[in-house]
Amino acid sequence: MSTSEHRLTIPDELASPQAKLVYLAVRVTDEPTVSQLQALLGLSKLTLLPLLASLNDRDLVRRTEDGYVGR
Protein backbone atom coordinates (compact mmCIF):
# COMPACT_ATOMS: atom_id res chain seq x y z
CA MET A 1 0.00 0.00 0.00
CA SER A 2 1.43 3.37 -0.97
CA THR A 3 1.70 6.26 1.46
CA SER A 4 -1.11 8.09 -0.34
CA GLU A 5 -3.59 5.27 0.35
CA HIS A 6 -5.30 4.89 3.68
CA ARG A 7 -7.68 2.30 4.88
CA LEU A 8 -10.91 3.49 6.44
CA THR A 9 -12.20 1.40 9.29
CA ILE A 10 -15.67 1.45 10.70
CA PRO A 11 -15.86 1.65 14.48
CA ASP A 12 -17.14 -1.58 16.04
CA GLU A 13 -19.77 0.33 18.00
CA LEU A 14 -21.68 1.18 14.80
CA ALA A 15 -24.19 -1.61 14.24
CA SER A 16 -26.69 0.14 11.97
CA PRO A 17 -25.95 -0.04 8.23
CA GLN A 18 -27.22 3.54 7.87
CA ALA A 19 -24.93 4.81 10.64
CA LYS A 20 -21.97 3.09 8.95
CA LEU A 21 -22.92 4.62 5.60
CA VAL A 22 -23.22 8.14 7.02
CA TYR A 23 -19.97 7.78 8.96
CA LEU A 24 -18.07 6.70 5.84
CA ALA A 25 -19.67 9.44 3.72
CA VAL A 26 -18.57 12.10 6.20
CA ARG A 27 -15.05 10.64 6.31
CA VAL A 28 -14.55 10.61 2.53
CA THR A 29 -16.35 13.87 1.70
CA ASP A 30 -14.94 17.33 2.36
CA GLU A 31 -17.08 18.72 5.19
CA PRO A 32 -20.48 17.77 3.76
CA THR A 33 -23.68 19.53 4.77
CA VAL A 34 -26.85 17.64 5.63
CA SER A 35 -28.24 18.57 2.20
CA GLN A 36 -25.13 17.21 0.47
CA LEU A 37 -25.33 13.98 2.46
CA GLN A 38 -29.03 13.73 1.62
CA ALA A 39 -28.29 14.02 -2.11
CA LEU A 40 -25.29 11.68 -1.95
CA LEU A 41 -26.89 8.93 0.11
CA GLY A 42 -30.55 9.24 -0.81
CA LEU A 43 -31.57 9.45 2.84
CA SER A 44 -34.10 11.93 4.20
CA LYS A 45 -33.09 14.69 6.59
CA LEU A 46 -35.36 13.05 9.19
CA THR A 47 -33.13 9.98 8.93
CA LEU A 48 -29.82 11.82 8.68
CA LEU A 49 -30.18 14.26 11.57
CA PRO A 50 -30.56 11.64 14.34
CA LEU A 51 -27.76 9.57 12.82
CA LEU A 52 -25.44 12.57 12.73
CA ALA A 53 -26.41 13.50 16.30
CA SER A 54 -25.61 9.96 17.45
CA LEU A 55 -22.26 9.98 15.63
CA ASN A 56 -21.49 13.36 17.19
CA ASP A 57 -22.42 12.10 20.68
CA ARG A 58 -20.00 9.18 20.18
CA ASP A 59 -17.25 11.61 19.08
CA LEU A 60 -17.07 10.00 15.63
CA VAL A 61 -18.03 13.15 13.71
CA ARG A 62 -18.03 16.82 14.61
CA ARG A 63 -20.42 19.55 13.51
CA THR A 64 -18.71 22.61 12.07
CA GLU A 65 -20.03 25.91 10.75
CA ASP A 66 -20.02 24.49 7.22
CA GLY A 67 -20.98 20.83 7.72
CA TYR A 68 -19.57 17.72 9.35
CA VAL A 69 -16.07 16.28 9.66
CA GLY A 70 -14.89 12.87 10.78
CA ARG A 71 -12.77 12.53 13.89
C-alpha positions as CSV (number, residue, x, y, z in Angstrom):
1,M,0.0,0.0,0.0
2,S,1.4,3.4,-1.0
3,T,1.7,6.3,1.5
4,S,-1.1,8.1,-0.3
5,E,-3.6,5.3,0.4
6,H,-5.3,4.9,3.7
7,R,-7.7,2.3,4.9
8,L,-10.9,3.5,6.4
9,T,-12.2,1.4,9.3
10,I,-15.7,1.4,10.7
11,P,-15.9,1.7,14.5
12,D,-17.1,-1.6,16.0
13,E,-19.8,0.3,18.0
14,L,-21.7,1.2,14.8
15,A,-24.2,-1.6,14.2
16,S,-26.7,0.1,12.0
17,P,-26.0,0.0,8.2
18,Q,-27.2,3.5,7.9
19,A,-24.9,4.8,10.6
20,K,-22.0,3.1,9.0
21,L,-22.9,4.6,5.6
22,V,-23.2,8.1,7.0
23,Y,-20.0,7.8,9.0
24,L,-18.1,6.7,5.8
25,A,-19.7,9.4,3.7
26,V,-18.6,12.1,6.2
27,R,-15.1,10.6,6.3
28,V,-14.5,10.6,2.5
29,T,-16.3,13.9,1.7
30,D,-14.9,17.3,2.4
31,E,-17.1,18.7,5.2
32,P,-20.5,17.8,3.8
33,T,-23.7,19.5,4.8
34,V,-26.8,17.6,5.6
35,S,-28.2,18.6,2.2
36,Q,-25.1,17.2,0.5
37,L,-25.3,14.0,2.5
38,Q,-29.0,13.7,1.6
39,A,-28.3,14.0,-2.1
40,L,-25.3,11.7,-1.9
41,L,-26.9,8.9,0.1
42,G,-30.6,9.2,-0.8
43,L,-31.6,9.5,2.8
44,S,-34.1,11.9,4.2
45,K,-33.1,14.7,6.6
46,L,-35.4,13.0,9.2
47,T,-33.1,10.0,8.9
48,L,-29.8,11.8,8.7
49,L,-30.2,14.3,11.6
50,P,-30.6,11.6,14.3
51,L,-27.8,9.6,12.8
52,L,-25.4,12.6,12.7
53,A,-26.4,13.5,16.3
54,S,-25.6,10.0,17.4
55,L,-22.3,10.0,15.6
56,N,-21.5,13.4,17.2
57,D,-22.4,12.1,20.7
58,R,-20.0,9.2,20.2
59,D,-17.2,11.6,19.1
60,L,-17.1,10.0,15.6
61,V,-18.0,13.1,13.7
62,R,-18.0,16.8,14.6
63,R,-20.4,19.6,13.5
64,T,-18.7,22.6,12.1
65,E,-20.0,25.9,10.8
66,D,-20.0,24.5,7.2
67,G,-21.0,20.8,7.7
68,Y,-19.6,17.7,9.4
69,V,-16.1,16.3,9.7
70,G,-14.9,12.9,10.8
71,R,-12.8,12.5,13.9
